[in-house]
Amino acid sequence: MTGPTNDDSVTVDLDGDVIVVHGDIDMAGGPVLEAAMLQQEEQDPDGDRPLVIDLGDVSFIDSSGLRSLLGAGRRARARGSEVVLRRVGSEVARLLDITGTTSQFVIESHRG
């Protein structure tokens, strides 16, 4: 990713190989995250590195945001890789838990 991507609800930055998300991953923010993840995946077509997403500054996520994350997980597994979620807050953890999708990701850490 050449620089930050954003809309009114979310900002997505790249910190090394880590996608850092700030704000809400909702109907408007989901496509922004999706574009960032696809761009990052293109940088590693062989799946040598996991796709790492820092969600520490995410204050809201809805089903469209979950759909984006699950799509990245499916693509990663097809490449023999994985999606790592870093600094997962209670908002994201709750959605993953109630939808039964926690196991689709590697949860590296939780937000304090």
Secondary structure, 3 states (H helix, E strand, C coil): CCCCEECCCEEEEEECCEEEEEEEECCCHHHHHHHHHHHHHHCCCCCCCCEEEEEEEEEEECHHHHHHHHHHHHHHHHCCCCEEEECECHHHHHHHHHHCCHHHCEECCECC
